[in-house]
Amino acid sequence: MPDVVLITGVSRYLGGAFARALSQVEDGPRRIIGVDVIPPPHAIGRAEFLRADIRSPMIGKIIDGSEVDTVVHMGVIATPIASGGRATQKEINVIGTMQLLAACQKAPSVQRLVVKSTAGVYGSSHRDPAMFTEDMAAKRLPNVGFGKDSVEVEAYVRGFARRRPDVGITMLRLANVIGPQMKTAMTDYFRLPVIPIPLGWDARLQFVHEEDVARAVVAATLGPAAGTVNVAGSGIITVSQAVSLAGRPFLKIPGPASRALSGVFKRTGLIDFSPEQLDLLVYGRGLDTTRMREVLGFEPHFTTREAFEDFVYSAPRPIDTAMHSAAGLAEDAGLWLRSVAGAIPIGRS
């Protein structure tokens, strides 16, 4: 059982949810420390908040001074808008992770490291296997955005493991996280008043519920080191099934036009989709979760479908408050697309 746990990114939603979940564990860690650059806007259980930037030497002083034995790195940011832009996102994700691991390497008290990663490191392409296991490599590596950052983060973690073989490491590759409180590019996509669907494709999607993420990280923190583990709810749903569950009208558009349309949405602030996320909507991705159950010993409460349904029925839908203006934007975008690609059928689920 860990004695002193340090959590990075505690002011972000998933970091705070994990801090609360860990705080509720009976006979849990004696001390929980949460660090971030801003105070958390939500409850963090019995965790103590310390304002610190993992990109600065201060993080090493906290680890040494508090004799931290377990570090849980929840500070890898998925959304560039929320972090202040792509440059800031990359600096926090990559440089921040480098500094954090350097501090952990120097601290003899550190014996466990848990890292929140993403299944985005597998990329999405037409050459992908039906299900990715943890020992499989991407057929096409992500070359921009959060996926690329996560590939670099995982490489730094493997380097750290070679330098500190005495530290037990668990790295969780999460499927797309979804739930009532999550706001990501994927949740924004399914909240659009008119959802663009790549013409001729119906990709397979997997989700993990936000509550299951907190539970999975607790299992990784309290249990033995499990190495790299895929984390996803059971089953899959297709893009068309997800759109039907969301109850939104849709546009079927050609691939090149979908990339152009994503630029329209990005410039208006409605949604920020990277090329890798668009590829996911075309090719999909499947994760083998055998290791999650047999090695990590974790079983999600929500299946993929149940997680998506909970998002649909319970999630706040802030974009709906601007439905009329958003619908006007979608109509303008549709007219623009028709001028480029000819008439595009509009359907309703």
N, C-alpha and C positions, 0 to 999 in steps of 0.2 A: 504494500500500500504506500503510495507516495506521501511524503510528509509536507513539503512545501511546493505548491504548483504555481507556475507563472503562466498567465494567458496573455498572448498578444492579440491586438485587435478587439479588445473587450468592448469598445464603444460601438462596434458594428453589430448588426442584429444577431448574427449567428454566434459571435463571440460572447455577447451578453446572454443569449439563451443557454449556451454551454456553461457559463459561469453559474447561472441559476440552477441548472440541472446538477452540476457537481456539488453545489452547496447543499442540496437536498439529500445527498448520499449519507446514510447513517454510518458513523465511524469512518467518514471520509478524511481527506487531507486535513492536517492540523491548521494549515494556513493556505489561503488562496489569494494570489496577487494578480490584479488585472492592470495591464498597461495599454495606453493609447495616447495619441497626441491631443485629443480633446476629451472632456469628461463624458461619460456615457449618458445618453438621453433616456436610458431605461434602467430598471433594477438589475443588479448583478449579484443578487444573493448576499452571502456573507463575504464575498471577495472584497479585498481592499483595493481601491483605485489609486494608482500612481501615474501621474502625467509623465510620460517618457516617449521618446521617439526611438524606434528600434534602429534607425539609421545613425544614431549618435552613440558615443562611448558610454552614455549614461546607463544603457541597458546592461552593460557588463558589470557596472557598479551595483546595480540592483540585484543581479543574479548572485554576485559574490557576497554582498552584504546581507542578503536574506537567506543564504545557503540553499538556494533553489535546487531541488533534486529532479523536478519534472518540468519541462517546458512544453507548452501546447501552443503551436504557432497557428493562430486563426486569422492572422493579419494579411493574408494574401487576398488582394482586392479584385473582384470580378468586374466591377462597373466603373469605367473611366470617368463618367460624368459625376458620380458621387465622390470621387477622390480628387476632383479638381482638374481633370483632363488626362489624356493618355500619357504624357510625359511624367506627371506626378504618380500616376498609377504604376508605371514601370519602375520608377525610382523606389517607391515603397515596396513593391513586390520583390524586385531583384536585389537592389542595393540593401534594402532593409533585411532581407533574408541572409545575405552575405554577412552583414554586421552581427545579426543575431547568432548565426552559427559560429562566427569567430569568437563571440563572447562565451558561447556554450563550450567551445573547444578548450578555452583557457580555464574554465571553472571546474575544478575537480568534484564539486558537489553534484553536478548534473549527471544523472544516471538514466534518464528517460527523455525521449523526444517524440512528440506527436505532431504531425504536420497535416493540415487540411489542404489537399490538392484537388484535382478535378479530372474527370474522365475525358475532358477536352484534350488531354495530352495524347490521346489516341488519334485525334483528328477525325475526319470523315471523308471517305472516298468510295468510289465504285469497286475498289479492290479489297475492301475490308472484309474480315471474316464475319460470320453470323453473330458470334459472341466473342468479345475480347477477354482473354484471361490476362492476369497481371504480368505474365512473362512475355507477352506479345508486344511488338513494337508497332508504332504507327506506320501505316502504308504511305501516308503523306503527313509530315509533321506540320503543326500549326506554325505559320510564319509571321503572324501579327497578333497583338492583343493579349488577352488573359491566357489563352492557350499557350502561346509562346512563352510568356512569363512563367507559367507553371512548369513547362519543360525545363527551363533554366533553374527554377527553384528545386525541382527534383534532382537535377544534376548536382547542385550544390549539396543537397542532403546526402547523396551517395558519396560525394567526396568527404563530407564530414564523417560518414560511417567508416570510411577507410582510416581516417586519422584518429577517430575515437571508437575503436571496436568494442570498448567496454560499455558504450551507451546503447540501450535498447531503443529501437526506432520502429514506429508505426506510421505509415503514410496512407491516408485515406483518399482514394480517388472517387470523389462524389459524382454521381449522375446529376443532371440539372436539378437544383433545389427548388422546390415549389411549396406554396402554402399560403395561408391567409395574410401573413405579414411580409412575405418576400416581395422585393421589387428588383427585378433583374431585366435584362433585355428579353429573356424568354417570357416572363410574366407580362411585360409590356406588350409583347407581340400578341399574346392571346387576349389582351384587353382592348386591342384596336377595334374601332367601330366597324371596320371592314378589313378582314384578314386576307393578305395576299398569300396564295398557295402556289408553289412551283408547279407549272403545267407538266403533266406526264409523270409525276413522282408522288409517292405516298410513303414518306419515310417512317421508320420505326423509332419511337421515342421511349426513353426510360426516365423516370423521375424518382427523387427521394424527398420525402416530406421534411419540412423544416424541423419538426419535433424529433423525427428519427435521426437527423443529423446530430442534434445535441446528445441523444442517447448513444449514438455510435461513437462519438468522441469521448463520452464518459467511459464506455466499454474499453476503448483504446487506451485511455489514461490509467484506468484501474487494473486492467488485465495485463498479461504478459505481452512482450513485444511481438508484433504480428507481421512485420515487414510491410510490403505494399498490398493494399486491400481495396478491391472495388466495392463501392457501397451504392446500392440501388434498391428500390422497391421491386417486388416480384412482378413479372409479366411486362408487357409492352402495350402501348397504344400507338396507333398511326396518327399522322398529322391530321388526316381527314376526320378520324374519330375524336381527336382533341378539339378540333374546330366545332364539330357537332355538339360535344358536351358544353363548349363555351357558349353555344347558342348565338353565334355571330354570323352575319353574312360574309361571304368570301369572294375573292377575285382569283381566278386561275390565270397566272401570267407566265410567260416564257422566262427561262433562267436569266438571260441578260437584262431583261426588263426588271426582274425582281431586285437585282443589284442596284439598278438605277433608282428604283422606287425606295429602296432602303436609304439611299442618300437623301431623298426628299424628306423622309421621316426623321432622319438624323439631324438635318438642318433645322427642322421645326421643333426639335426637342421632344417629339413624341416617343421615339425609340432609337436606340443606339446599337445596331446590329453589325457585328464584324463579319468579314468574309467566311470565317470558320463557322459562325453560327448559321449563316445562310447555307453553307454546305451541309450542316446537320439537318436542316429542313429538307434538303434534297436526298441525301444518302442515308441519313439516320445513323444510329449506333446501338449496338447491343453489348451488355456487360455480363460476363459470367460472375456470379456472386457466390460460388462454392466456397471460396476462401473466407468470405465474410462470415459464413455460417460455421464452417468447420474449424477455422483458426482463430478468428476474432471472437467467435461465439456470440454473434449478434444477429437478431432477426427483426427487421423493421415491422412496426405496427401497421403501416400503410403499404398497400400494394401501389404500383405505379398508377393504376386507374383511380384508386381511392385517394391518393395524394392529389391528383389533378382535380378530381371532383370536389375535394375539400377547398382547393384554391378557387374553383369556379363559384361554389355556393357560399363561401364564407369570406373570401378576400375582399378588403375594401377596394373599390374600383374608382380611384381618383380621376382617371382619364374620362370616365363617363360624365363627370361634371362639365366637361367641355365637349360633350357629344356633338352639338350642332356645329361648332367650329371645326372639330375633327372630321365630322362627316363631310363638311364642305371641302376640307383638304383632301379627303379620300376621293371625292368626286372630281376635284381638279386633277389629282394624280391619275385617276382613271381616264380622263379625257386626254391627258398627256400621253399615257400609255397607248391609247387607241391610235394616236397620231404616229406612234413609233412602230407598234406591232400589229396594227389592225384591230378589229373589234374583238373584245375579250369578254367571254361569257361571265355573267355575275350569277352566283347561286346563293341559296340560303339553306343553312343546315336545319 
